Amino acid sequence: MTNEKNTKEEKYFLKVYESLQEDVDKGIARISSKDMEKIGLVPGDLVELKGKNVLVVKVLRALGGDNSIGKIRLDGNVRSNIGVSIEEEVEIKKVVVKEAKNVTLAPLQEIRLSKESSGYLHSKFLDLPLTTKQKLTILASGNKLKYIVSKTEPKGSVVVTPLTEFILSEEVYSGESETPGIYYEDIGGLKDEIELVREMVELPMKQPEIFEKLGIGAPKGVLLTGPPGTGKTLLARAVATETDASFYSIAGPEIMSKYYGESEKHIREIFEKADKNAPSIIFIDEIDSIAPKRGEGTDQTEKRIVAQLLTLMDGLKSRGQIVVMAATNRPDDIDPALRRPGRFDRELRINPPAEDARKEILQIHTRGMPLGDDVNFDELANKTIGYVGADLEVLCKEAALKALKPNLKKFKNLDEKLPAEELDKIKVYRNDFIEALKQIEPSAMREVLIKKPNVHWTDVGGLKEAKDKLRELVELPLLRPELYRAAGIKPSKGVLLYGLPGTGKTLLAKAVATEANANFISVKGPELISKWVGESEKHVREIFKKAKQVSPSIIFFDEFDAISKPRGGGNGNDAVEKVVNQLLTELDGVEELENVMIIAATNRKDLIDPAILRPGRIDSHVELGLPDLETREEIFKVHTRNMPLAKDIDVNGMLKEMDGWSGADIEALVRNAGINAIKKNYLLKDMSKMIVDGENFKKAFAELKKQKEPARSENPKMPDMNDLMKMLPKEKVKKKKKVVKKEE
């Protein structure tokens, strides 16, 4: 009796959770220090894990402190080998294993490693245990190669040493048809979504008795929506791998047939197969292509397919044992009958990833990449606002190609296979990622994205108040939203920059685009107006929709008065009035505008509808006046920063005479002075001797003075009646007096 009790006490069970990103494919388990003490382990010990199957892994200390007590973190590959899922229990015990003399690996697919790869395998598996029938994932050339340990000497579990010989089998392993698929660790930043899908899909499949006890039916379907590239299909594949269910994929357009009734037959066959091999998951990708709204299409085949899908989903006999998952980025185009409870019970929107999620996705895609020490994922995640998972994957590939470019010539000269020492030298550095960023745009922004203007706050001379105001109204809400939440207020939605032409309104907006870490959408007012009814409003809706998708973002309207004229003026332009109405609803409609900032620029504030400028819409107004002497000096310094100036230039004297000149006028003066210097010195061979002197500036100043009215103040004085009378010809004045006498 006592012995039995002792043996029971020696058994330790821990609950399985997913591994950390940095531990994936390393064959290690992490448990807390307290659990280690309890079992009698130290980091680096080998332990045997027992689920449906048995596997030996290396154990390391968990990083979560007390939160990790009773938990064991294993990656998808290890979970698959043991035959356990997340939140199931495994038995753990310390073991001692023999050193491996040789290990035979057999490929599970046609693509395989070359025989010269044993050095790479040694570096990957050194000091790690391997067990017969254990499946392995080896990252090589950007591909995930699947292998199985077909034989070890001695038999059973062994540990790899520097003397272990790796034998790579040529033939595909016949005893194992299933290959390890995609696990939850391969999906970055969708923790909440994975949790929801697991609770809807895994629970009914693994524990149907819970639903029977509660007297409710298990869910039938999950509809995944969201922009392209956010991981909808990937999530469905991971669920199929992790649940150990049969997976049937229906690619929308593939089931269409020209023969009458064939398309519906294809769908029926897939549902029948799924029923026979339950538990199973049926995944319909791009469901909007085969199940559009029946009232809108004229194609009878589509209507029949929708009807067939509806009846099949309603008639799913083994509830919970068959789950239908579907993905689309156009949920509004799907027939509403499919979106009711009882068919697709839950809709899950997958949005573009936030900063933490982007960091995780970058770590996933650079797992097998030899990275330089200067690569900082926090910095890259910060720079990739609006990027979806697919964009980040391409970014990593592009960075790797950039790292390869300098070595290509070296490789082209070698006809033989590349020596391992040459390959080891290639690393992907921070600069490769920064260069790749210039080429990869966020896919959700392709139609409206502009190349960010390279204008910084230092390139804007003067305008200190306007700069501070923009920082406070635009940068702060986007970079530190928690300040506003703590104060219990909402940030301003928009800023209007107004003032005379040439005072720097557009330049300020360009600086905001560069400095604020946000996606920048530029809208040129007149471009929105279309002759087709409804098109102009549609353009406005699309711009705001895109901005919300890739938030935080800034929408900049240049020449704002072109699309915001006061309504009811009787000008007969109905299209502009509709655009104003659309703008009003977008700015302050029922739908909340979050993390989207509006900047509008105009030199005719009086031509803007007052409803747009009221508090709650574009309520912060920043006036840019003509520059004073100090500001003119700053603007002059900005424009002559890279100019080889002579010492004889009387800058102060010239700037004092420029009262009433705008920043654009000063820029024109500097440019003209430079052109005068070029005309004078165009025969120069040595460009370092090029100098812009006082004579060039005097000439440019005289030319500009002729072109413009120098007395161009902000509020010109209106002449009174006496002044007007003096301006009239004298004869006319005398005649007028005579007429007055006659009348008397």
Salt bridges, closest charged atoms under 4 A:
ASP23 OD2 - ARG30 NE 2.45
ASP45 OD2 - LYS94 NZ 3.42
GLU48 OE1 - LYS93 NZ 3.92
ASP66 OD1 - LYS34 NZ 3.92
GLU88 OE2 - LYS206 NZ 3.74
GLU110 OE1 - ARG112 NH2 3.49
GLU116 OE1 - LYS417 NZ 3.55
GLU170 OE1 - ARG112 NH1 3.96
GLU176 OE2 - LYS135 NZ 3.84
GLU185 OE2 - ARG79 NH1 2.69
ASP186 OD1 - LYS144 NZ 3.24
ASP186 OD1 - ARG367 NH1 2.89
GLU195 OE2 - ARG198 NH1 3.67
GLU199 OE2 - ARG346 NH1 3.36
GLU202 OE2 - ARG198 NE 3.28
GLU242 OE2 - ARG79 NH2 2.32
GLU264 OE2 - ARG304 NE 2.68
ASP275 OD2 - LYS317 NZ 3.65
ASP314 OD2 - ARG340 NH2 3.22
ASP314 OD2 - ARG343 NH2 2.69
ASP332 OD1 - ARG339 NH1 3.93
ASP333 OD2 - ARG330 NE 2.85
ASP335 OD2 - ARG294 NE 3.00
GLU347 OE2 - ARG339 NE 2.77
GLU360 OE2 - LYS191 NZ 3.52
ASP378 OD1 - LYS359 NZ 3.21
GLU379 OE2 - ARG430 NH2 2.62
GLU393 OE2 - LYS397 NZ 3.60
GLU398 OE2 - LYS402 NZ 3.74
GLU422 OE1 - LYS410 NZ 3.50
GLU422 OE2 - LYS425 NZ 3.66
GLU435 OE2 - LYS438 NZ 3.12
GLU441 OE1 - ARG446 NE 3.74
GLU447 OE1 - LYS546 NZ 3.14
ASP459 OD1 - ARG641 NH1 2.89
ASP468 OD2 - LYS464 NZ 3.21
ASP468 OD1 - ARG471 NH1 3.86
GLU482 OE2 - ARG480 NE 2.57
GLU515 OE2 - HIS456 ND1 3.18
GLU535 OE1 - HIS539 NE2 3.77
ASP574 OD2 - LYS578 NZ 3.62
GLU586 OE1 - LYS548 NZ 3.98
ASP588 OD1 - LYS493 NZ 3.22
ASP588 OD2 - ARG614 NH2 2.56
GLU591 OE1 - LYS548 NZ 3.39
GLU592 OE2 - LYS490 NZ 3.59
ASP606 OD2 - ARG604 NH2 3.06
ASP609 OD2 - ARG567 NE 2.89
GLU657 OE1 - LYS705 NZ 3.30
ASP659 OD1 - ARG632 NH1 3.73
ASP665 OD2 - LYS708 NZ 3.73
ASP665 OD2 - ARG712 NH1 3.80
GLU667 OE2 - ARG671 NH2 3.66
ASP693 OD2 - LYS680 NZ 3.15
